[in-house]
Amino acid sequence: MRGAPNASTALLTDHYELTMLAGALRDGTAHRDCTFEVFTRRLPGARRYGVVGGVGRLLDAIEDFRFDEDELAHLAEHEVVDETTLEWLRDYRFTGDIDGYPEGELFFPGSPVLTVRGSFAEAVLLETLALSVLNHDSAIAAAATRMVSAANGRRMIEMGSRRTQEEAAVASARIAYLAGFAATSNLEAGRRYGIPTGGTSAHSFTLLHDDERAAFQAQVEALGTGTTLLVDTYDITRGIELAFEVAGTELGAVRIDSGDVGVLARQAREQLDSLGATGTKIVVSGDLDEYAIAALRAEPVDGYGVGTALVTGSGAPTAEMVYKLVEVDGKPVAKRSSHKESRGGRKSAIRRHKDTGTAVEEVVYTVSPGASEPVPGPHDRFVPVPLVRGGTRVPGLPTLADSRERLRHALVTLPWEGLKLSRGEPAIPTTFHRA
């Protein structure tokens, strides 16, 4: 399901994409067969793996990449391009081919995450759209996956909507679910993508009432004793006492949203157990990232609510993906700028594994007539898959649930050191196969 049905995505791009198109139409190069490639030269923050996110959203956006009358009128009014280019844009449809790493797949430096083939005119227009979706969603995917790994099986709830732009909030919730979060607070994400949603109350609900007991009573009457009560508006010890008096041993959970949550969780567990509420769970929230979650592993925490660190740059730095032209009319082309080099030629990749299933190497190789390709071993697999053929999305692509399972399995294949949260080298090396 897409975000805004029938809404054009054509202007979710940069001005220079259209001026390049205009220049190429004028000199006749617009129709040359080209291959663009999305990859990253390094993993941000010296992380050990990346996670592909946003493929489904990108394919939706490409289908809606149309220059309708409103878009054309805007371009004409502001003299972005000439009349010839406007007329070309009026009939724009991407009719090329796209291959890529499936959503939920791991990637490493140099991995050909997305390969776009078509005329220069058709393919260059997708650069900004592809990067804005893939960079955002892949950054969130890596951060969310690290958080899930740090939680070690405990329930994770995404609740970052109030810390980011409204559409980014929906995209972030989708990717958090892909990474293994159990639910989101965002109702639109639930509507679009079928993600479980959850939420109870904020401190304002408690402050609305004349006292804490009245607030708890109102919530329990509305939602039942299985609800989660926020107990740290005033004094947490007294809050837990009142929560127990209102809901008894059937109270579902208490939430702690401030202070030293590790110490407070310990105290809360002791207090709840002493009251006989041994089944009442403890949920903590408040600016948690993967490191804070990992530090709480030894504490009696049953679940985490994560927001700011997931949906903002503090926990999810850009995936640093770029979109580069690598082939023109079947001939490799490459950028040679210092520290921004690219490798020419259309590429694919094989991931090599031990017979135990552990990944050991990412082999990236050139796909061209006459070029030799690496021979996959019995436990190796080709990573990219067809996504679009002749401008049409390939049928039967993985669902969000499929991608969630793909990521879970992919993480199991990493060497143990590749799962560390500390800065380090990529979990497996990338080797560029020579033809």
Secondary structure as a PSIPRED ss2 file (coil, helix, strand):
# PSIPRED VFORMAT (PSIPRED V4.0)

   1 M C   1.000  0.000  0.000
   2 R C   1.000  0.000  0.000
   3 G C   1.000  0.000  0.000
   4 A C   1.000  0.000  0.000
   5 P C   1.000  0.000  0.000
   6 N C   1.000  0.000  0.000
   7 A C   1.000  0.000  0.000
   8 S C   1.000  0.000  0.000
   9 T C   1.000  0.000  0.000
  10 A C   1.000  0.000  0.000
  11 L C   1.000  0.000  0.000
  12 L C   1.000  0.000  0.000
  13 T C   1.000  0.000  0.000
  14 D C   1.000  0.000  0.000
  15 H H   0.000  1.000  0.000
  16 Y H   0.000  1.000  0.000
  17 E H   0.000  1.000  0.000
  18 L H   0.000  1.000  0.000
  19 T H   0.000  1.000  0.000
  20 M H   0.000  1.000  0.000
  21 L H   0.000  1.000  0.000
  22 A H   0.000  1.000  0.000
  23 G H   0.000  1.000  0.000
  24 A H   0.000  1.000  0.000
  25 L H   0.000  1.000  0.000
  26 R H   0.000  1.000  0.000
  27 D H   0.000  1.000  0.000
  28 G C   1.000  0.000  0.000
  29 T C   1.000  0.000  0.000
  30 A C   1.000  0.000  0.000
  31 H C   1.000  0.000  0.000
  32 R C   1.000  0.000  0.000
  33 D E   0.000  0.000  1.000
  34 C E   0.000  0.000  1.000
  35 T E   0.000  0.000  1.000
  36 F E   0.000  0.000  1.000
  37 E E   0.000  0.000  1.000
  38 V E   0.000  0.000  1.000
  39 F E   0.000  0.000  1.000
  40 T E   0.000  0.000  1.000
  41 R C   1.000  0.000  0.000
  42 R C   1.000  0.000  0.000
  43 L C   1.000  0.000  0.000
  44 P H   0.000  1.000  0.000
  45 G H   0.000  1.000  0.000
  46 A H   0.000  1.000  0.000
  47 R C   1.000  0.000  0.000
  48 R C   1.000  0.000  0.000
  49 Y C   1.000  0.000  0.000
  50 G E   0.000  0.000  1.000
  51 V E   0.000  0.000  1.000
  52 V C   1.000  0.000  0.000
  53 G C   1.000  0.000  0.000
  54 G C   1.000  0.000  0.000
  55 V H   0.000  1.000  0.000
  56 G H   0.000  1.000  0.000
  57 R H   0.000  1.000  0.000
  58 L H   0.000  1.000  0.000
  59 L H   0.000  1.000  0.000
  60 D H   0.000  1.000  0.000
  61 A H   0.000  1.000  0.000
  62 I H   0.000  1.000  0.000
  63 E H   0.000  1.000  0.000
  64 D C   1.000  0.000  0.000
  65 F C   1.000  0.000  0.000
  66 R C   1.000  0.000  0.000
  67 F C   1.000  0.000  0.000
  68 D C   1.000  0.000  0.000
  69 E H   0.000  1.000  0.000
  70 D H   0.000  1.000  0.000
  71 E H   0.000  1.000  0.000
  72 L H   0.000  1.000  0.000
  73 A H   0.000  1.000  0.000
  74 H H   0.000  1.000  0.000
  75 L H   0.000  1.000  0.000
  76 A H   0.000  1.000  0.000
  77 E H   0.000  1.000  0.000
  78 H C   1.000  0.000  0.000
  79 E C   1.000  0.000  0.000
  80 V C   1.000  0.000  0.000
  81 V C   1.000  0.000  0.000
  82 D C   1.000  0.000  0.000
  83 E H   0.000  1.000  0.000
  84 T H   0.000  1.000  0.000
  85 T H   0.000  1.000  0.000
  86 L H   0.000  1.000  0.000
  87 E H   0.000  1.000  0.000
  88 W H   0.000  1.000  0.000
  89 L H   0.000  1.000  0.000
  90 R H   0.000  1.000  0.000
  91 D C   1.000  0.000  0.000
  92 Y C   1.000  0.000  0.000
  93 R C   1.000  0.000  0.000
  94 F C   1.000  0.000  0.000
  95 T C   1.000  0.000  0.000
  96 G C   1.000  0.000  0.000
  97 D E   0.000  0.000  1.000
  98 I E   0.000  0.000  1.000
  99 D E   0.000  0.000  1.000
 100 G E   0.000  0.000  1.000
 101 Y C   1.000  0.000  0.000
 102 P C   1.000  0.000  0.000
 103 E C   1.000  0.000  0.000
 104 G C   1.000  0.000  0.000
 105 E C   1.000  0.000  0.000
 106 L E   0.000  0.000  1.000
 107 F E   0.000  0.000  1.000
 108 F C   1.000  0.000  0.000
 109 P C   1.000  0.000  0.000
 110 G C   1.000  0.000  0.000
 111 S C   1.000  0.000  0.000
 112 P C   1.000  0.000  0.000
 113 V C   1.000  0.000  0.000
 114 L E   0.000  0.000  1.000
 115 T E   0.000  0.000  1.000
 116 V E   0.000  0.000  1.000
 117 R E   0.000  0.000  1.000
 118 G E   0.000  0.000  1.000
 119 S E   0.000  0.000  1.000
 120 F H   0.000  1.000  0.000
 121 A H   0.000  1.000  0.000
 122 E H   0.000  1.000  0.000
 123 A H   0.000  1.000  0.000
 124 V H   0.000  1.000  0.000
 125 L C   1.000  0.000  0.000
 126 L C   1.000  0.000  0.000
 127 E H   0.000  1.000  0.000
 128 T H   0.000  1.000  0.000
 129 L H   0.000  1.000  0.000
 130 A H   0.000  1.000  0.000
 131 L H   0.000  1.000  0.000
 132 S H   0.000  1.000  0.000
 133 V H   0.000  1.000  0.000
 134 L H   0.000  1.000  0.000
 135 N H   0.000  1.000  0.000
 136 H H   0.000  1.000  0.000
 137 D H   0.000  1.000  0.000
 138 S H   0.000  1.000  0.000
 139 A H   0.000  1.000  0.000
 140 I H   0.000  1.000  0.000
 141 A H   0.000  1.000  0.000
 142 A H   0.000  1.000  0.000
 143 A H   0.000  1.000  0.000
 144 A H   0.000  1.000  0.000
 145 T H   0.000  1.000  0.000
 146 R H   0.000  1.000  0.000
 147 M H   0.000  1.000  0.000
 148 V H   0.000  1.000  0.000
 149 S H   0.000  1.000  0.000
 150 A H   0.000  1.000  0.000
 151 A H   0.000  1.000  0.000
 152 N C   1.000  0.000  0.000
 153 G C   1.000  0.000  0.000
 154 R C   1.000  0.000  0.000
 155 R E   0.000  0.000  1.000
 156 M E   0.000  0.000  1.000
 157 I E   0.000  0.000  1.000
 158 E E   0.000  0.000  1.000
 159 M C   1.000  0.000  0.000
 160 G C   1.000  0.000  0.000
 161 S H   0.000  1.000  0.000
 162 R H   0.000  1.000  0.000
 163 R H   0.000  1.000  0.000
 164 T C   1.000  0.000  0.000
 165 Q C   1.000  0.000  0.000
 166 E H   0.000  1.000  0.000
 167 E H   0.000  1.000  0.000
 168 A H   0.000  1.000  0.000
 169 A H   0.000  1.000  0.000
 170 V H   0.000  1.000  0.000
 171 A H   0.000  1.000  0.000
 172 S H   0.000  1.000  0.000
 173 A H   0.000  1.000  0.000
 174 R H   0.000  1.000  0.000
 175 I H   0.000  1.000  0.000
 176 A H   0.000  1.000  0.000
 177 Y H   0.000  1.000  0.000
 178 L H   0.000  1.000  0.000
 179 A H   0.000  1.000  0.000
 180 G C   1.000  0.000  0.000
 181 F C   1.000  0.000  0.000
 182 A C   1.000  0.000  0.000
 183 A E   0.000  0.000  1.000
 184 T E   0.000  0.000  1.000
 185 S C   1.000  0.000  0.000
 186 N C   1.000  0.000  0.000
 187 L H   0.000  1.000  0.000
 188 E H   0.000  1.000  0.000
 189 A H   0.000  1.000  0.000
 190 G H   0.000  1.000  0.000
 191 R H   0.000  1.000  0.000
 192 R H   0.000  1.000  0.000
 193 Y H   0.000  1.000  0.000
 194 G C   1.000  0.000  0.000
 195 I C   1.000  0.000  0.000
 196 P C   1.000  0.000  0.000
 197 T E   0.000  0.000  1.000
 198 G C   1.000  0.000  0.000
 199 G C   1.000  0.000  0.000
 200 T C   1.000  0.000  0.000
 201 S C   1.000  0.000  0.000
 202 A C   1.000  0.000  0.000
 203 H H   0.000  1.000  0.000
 204 S H   0.000  1.000  0.000
 205 F H   0.000  1.000  0.000
 206 T H   0.000  1.000  0.000
 207 L H   0.000  1.000  0.000
 208 L H   0.000  1.000  0.000
 209 H C   1.000  0.000  0.000
 210 D C   1.000  0.000  0.000
 211 D C   1.000  0.000  0.000
 212 E H   0.000  1.000  0.000
 213 R H   0.000  1.000  0.000
 214 A H   0.000  1.000  0.000
 215 A H   0.000  1.000  0.000
 216 F H   0.000  1.000  0.000
 217 Q H   0.000  1.000  0.000
 218 A H   0.000  1.000  0.000
 219 Q H   0.000  1.000  0.000
 220 V H   0.000  1.000  0.000
 221 E H   0.000  1.000  0.000
 222 A H   0.000  1.000  0.000
 223 L H   0.000  1.000  0.000
 224 G C   1.000  0.000  0.000
 225 T C   1.000  0.000  0.000
 226 G C   1.000  0.000  0.000
 227 T C   1.000  0.000  0.000
 228 T E   0.000  0.000  1.000
 229 L E   0.000  0.000  1.000
 230 L E   0.000  0.000  1.000
 231 V C   1.000  0.000  0.000
 232 D C   1.000  0.000  0.000
 233 T C   1.000  0.000  0.000
 234 Y C   1.000  0.000  0.000
 235 D C   1.000  0.000  0.000
 236 I H   0.000  1.000  0.000
 237 T H   0.000  1.000  0.000
 238 R H   0.000  1.000  0.000
 239 G H   0.000  1.000  0.000
 240 I H   0.000  1.000  0.000
 241 E H   0.000  1.000  0.000
 242 L H   0.000  1.000  0.000
 243 A H   0.000  1.000  0.000
 244 F H   0.000  1.000  0.000
 245 E H   0.000  1.000  0.000
 246 V H   0.000  1.000  0.000
 247 A H   0.000  1.000  0.000
 248 G H   0.000  1.000  0.000
 249 T H   0.000  1.000  0.000
 250 E H   0.000  1.000  0.000
 251 L C   1.000  0.000  0.000
 252 G C   1.000  0.000  0.000
 253 A E   0.000  0.000  1.000
 254 V E   0.000  0.000  1.000
 255 R E   0.000  0.000  1.000
 256 I E   0.000  0.000  1.000
 257 D C   1.000  0.000  0.000
 258 S C   1.000  0.000  0.000
 259 G C   1.000  0.000  0.000
 260 D C   1.000  0.000  0.000
 261 V H   0.000  1.000  0.000
 262 G H   0.000  1.000  0.000
 263 V H   0.000  1.000  0.000
 264 L H   0.000  1.000  0.000
 265 A H   0.000  1.000  0.000
 266 R H   0.000  1.000  0.000
 267 Q H   0.000  1.000  0.000
 268 A H   0.000  1.000  0.000
 269 R H   0.000  1.000  0.000
 270 E H   0.000  1.000  0.000
 271 Q H   0.000  1.000  0.000
 272 L H   0.000  1.000  0.000
 273 D H   0.000  1.000  0.000
 274 S H   0.000  1.000  0.000
 275 L C   1.000  0.000  0.000
 276 G C   1.000  0.000  0.000
 277 A C   1.000  0.000  0.000
 278 T C   1.000  0.000  0.000
 279 G C   1.000  0.000  0.000
 280 T C   1.000  0.000  0.000
 281 K E   0.000  0.000  1.000
 282 I E   0.000  0.000  1.000
 283 V E   0.000  0.000  1.000
 284 V E   0.000  0.000  1.000
 285 S E   0.000  0.000  1.000
 286 G C   1.000  0.000  0.000
 287 D C   1.000  0.000  0.000
 288 L C   1.000  0.000  0.000
 289 D C   1.000  0.000  0.000
 290 E H   0.000  1.000  0.000
 291 Y H   0.000  1.000  0.000
 292 A H   0.000  1.000  0.000
 293 I H   0.000  1.000  0.000
 294 A H   0.000  1.000  0.000
 295 A H   0.000  1.000  0.000
 296 L C   1.000  0.000  0.000
 297 R C   1.000  0.000  0.000
 298 A C   1.000  0.000  0.000
 299 E C   1.000  0.000  0.000
 300 P C   1.000  0.000  0.000
 301 V C   1.000  0.000  0.000
 302 D C   1.000  0.000  0.000
 303 G E   0.000  0.000  1.000
 304 Y E   0.000  0.000  1.000
 305 G E   0.000  0.000  1.000
 306 V E   0.000  0.000  1.000
 307 G C   1.000  0.000  0.000
 308 T H   0.000  1.000  0.000
 309 A H   0.000  1.000  0.000
 310 L H   0.000  1.000  0.000
 311 V H   0.000  1.000  0.000
 312 T C   1.000  0.000  0.000
 313 G C   1.000  0.000  0.000
 314 S C   1.000  0.000  0.000
 315 G C   1.000  0.000  0.000
 316 A C   1.000  0.000  0.000
 317 P C   1.000  0.000  0.000
 318 T C   1.000  0.000  0.000
 319 A C   1.000  0.000  0.000
 320 E C   1.000  0.000  0.000
 321 M E   0.000  0.000  1.000
 322 V E   0.000  0.000  1.000
 323 Y E   0.000  0.000  1.000
 324 K E   0.000  0.000  1.000
 325 L E   0.000  0.000  1.000
 326 V E   0.000  0.000  1.000
 327 E E   0.000  0.000  1.000
 328 V E   0.000  0.000  1.000
 329 D C   1.000  0.000  0.000
 330 G C   1.000  0.000  0.000
 331 K E   0.000  0.000  1.000
 332 P E   0.000  0.000  1.000
 333 V C   1.000  0.000  0.000
 334 A C   1.000  0.000  0.000
 335 K C   1.000  0.000  0.000
 336 R C   1.000  0.000  0.000
 337 S C   1.000  0.000  0.000
 338 S C   1.000  0.000  0.000
 339 H C   1.000  0.000  0.000
 340 K C   1.000  0.000  0.000
 341 E C   1.000  0.000  0.000
 342 S C   1.000  0.000  0.000
 343 R C   1.000  0.000  0.000
 344 G C   1.000  0.000  0.000
 345 G C   1.000  0.000  0.000
 346 R C   1.000  0.000  0.000
 347 K E   0.000  0.000  1.000
 348 S E   0.000  0.000  1.000
 349 A E   0.000  0.000  1.000
 350 I E   0.000  0.000  1.000
 351 R E   0.000  0.000  1.000
 352 R E   0.000  0.000  1.000
 353 H E   0.000  0.000  1.000
 354 K C   1.000  0.000  0.000
 355 D C   1.000  0.000  0.000
 356 T C   1.000  0.000  0.000
 357 G C   1.000  0.000  0.000
 358 T C   1.000  0.000  0.000
 359 A E   0.000  0.000  1.000
 360 V E   0.000  0.000  1.000
 361 E E   0.000  0.000  1.000
 362 E E   0.000  0.000  1.000
 363 V E   0.000  0.000  1.000
 364 V E   0.000  0.000  1.000
 365 Y E   0.000  0.000  1.000
 366 T E   0.000  0.000  1.000
 367 V C   1.000  0.000  0.000
 368 S C   1.000  0.000  0.000
 369 P C   1.000  0.000  0.000
 370 G C   1.000  0.000  0.000
 371 A C   1.000  0.000  0.000
 372 S C   1.000  0.000  0.000
 373 E C   1.000  0.000  0.000
 374 P C   1.000  0.000  0.000
 375 V C   1.000  0.000  0.000
 376 P C   1.000  0.000  0.000
 377 G C   1.000  0.000  0.000
 378 P C   1.000  0.000  0.000
 379 H C   1.000  0.000  0.000
 380 D C   1.000  0.000  0.000
 381 R E   0.000  0.000  1.000
 382 F E   0.000  0.000  1.000
 383 V C   1.000  0.000  0.000
 384 P C   1.000  0.000  0.000
 385 V E   0.000  0.000  1.000
 386 P E   0.000  0.000  1.000
 387 L E   0.000  0.000  1.000
 388 V E   0.000  0.000  1.000
 389 R E   0.000  0.000  1.000
 390 G C   1.000  0.000  0.000
 391 G C   1.000  0.000  0.000
 392 T E   0.000  0.000  1.000
 393 R E   0.000  0.000  1.000
 394 V C   1.000  0.000  0.000
 395 P C   1.000  0.000  0.000
 396 G C   1.000  0.000  0.000
 397 L C   1.000  0.000  0.000
 398 P C   1.000  0.000  0.000
 399 T C   1.000  0.000  0.000
 400 L H   0.000  1.000  0.000
 401 A H   0.000  1.000  0.000
 402 D H   0.000  1.000  0.000
 403 S H   0.000  1.000  0.000
 404 R H   0.000  1.000  0.000
 405 E H   0.000  1.000  0.000
 406 R H   0.000  1.000  0.000
 407 L H   0.000  1.000  0.000
 408 R H   0.000  1.000  0.000
 409 H H   0.000  1.000  0.000
 410 A H   0.000  1.000  0.000
 411 L H   0.000  1.000  0.000
 412 V H   0.000  1.000  0.000
 413 T H   0.000  1.000  0.000
 414 L C   1.000  0.000  0.000
 415 P C   1.000  0.000  0.000
 416 W H   0.000  1.000  0.000
 417 E H   0.000  1.000  0.000
 418 G H   0.000  1.000  0.000
 419 L H   0.000  1.000  0.000
 420 K C   1.000  0.000  0.000
 421 L C   1.000  0.000  0.000
 422 S C   1.000  0.000  0.000
 423 R C   1.000  0.000  0.000
 424 G C   1.000  0.000  0.000
 425 E C   1.000  0.000  0.000
 426 P C   1.000  0.000  0.000
 427 A C   1.000  0.000  0.000
 428 I C   1.000  0.000  0.000
 429 P C   1.000  0.000  0.000
 430 T E   0.000  0.000  1.000
 431 T E   0.000  0.000  1.000
 432 F E   0.000  0.000  1.000
 433 H C   1.000  0.000  0.000
 434 R C   1.000  0.000  0.000
 435 A C   1.000  0.000  0.000
